[in-house]
Amino acid sequence: MLTAIACLLIVTLGYGIVCAAQPFGRCRRCRGFGFHFKTDRRGRMRRGKDCRRCKATGYRIRTGRHLYNLALRLYREGTR
């Protein structure tokens, strides 16, 4: 039981460090390219439309960082 708690604590702290160091990750939908691929009639890959999820940047905000930003915003609005 104690080992499971220790492992969970290590994973949580590791993810927190990753969110602090790199708050943005690659977009899952376009895989970080910023656009979708499509094939033409010959089967060659062509650039498709811009990704709507990441707005053609190729990056998304990590879930942990998003939650941190929400908590920080709530704290700032509550102490005014």
N, C-alpha and C positions, 0 to 999 in steps of 0.2 A: 504494500500500500504506500509506504513511504517512498519507494523507488518511482512509482507511477506519478506521485505528486511532484517529485524532484524533476522527472523528465518533462512533465507538463509545464513546470515553471521555467525550465531551460528553453523549451520551444517558444513559450510566450515572450520571454525576455529577448530571445533571438529575433522574433518577428517584430518586436517593438524597436529594436536597434535598426533593423532593415527599413522600417517605416520612417524612422528619423533620418537615416542616411540617404535613402532613395525614396522619396514620397511618391514618385510616379513609376509605374511599371508599363510594360508593353501592352497595347490593346489586345484583348483576346480575340476579337472579331476579325481584325485585319492583320493580326500577328505583328504589329508594329510598323507596317509599311505605310499606313495612312490611306490606303485604297484597297479595293477588292480586285482580285484577278478574275478574268474571264477568258474564255477561249474563242478564237475565231473559227471559221468553217474548216480550216485546215488542221485545227487542234493545237495551234500555237497559243501560248499564254500572252495575253494583252492586258494593259492597264484598264481597270474598270472604273466605276464611280468612286468618288471620295467616300471614306467611311463616315457614317453619320454618328456612330457612337462616340468616337474620339475627335470628331470634327477635323479629320485629315491631319492630325498631329502625330498619330501613332502611339500616343501615351494615354494612360488612364490613371486616376488617383487610386492608390491602394486602399483597401477596405479599412485597415487599421488607422491609416492617416485620415481618412474621411471621418471616422468615429472620433478621433482626437480633435479634428477641426470643429465638429459639432459640439463636443463637450466644452472646448475653449470658447466658442461663440456663446454658448448658453451661460457660461460663467461670467463672461464679460458683460452680457446684457443683464444679468441678475445683480451685478454689483454696481450698476450705474445709479 
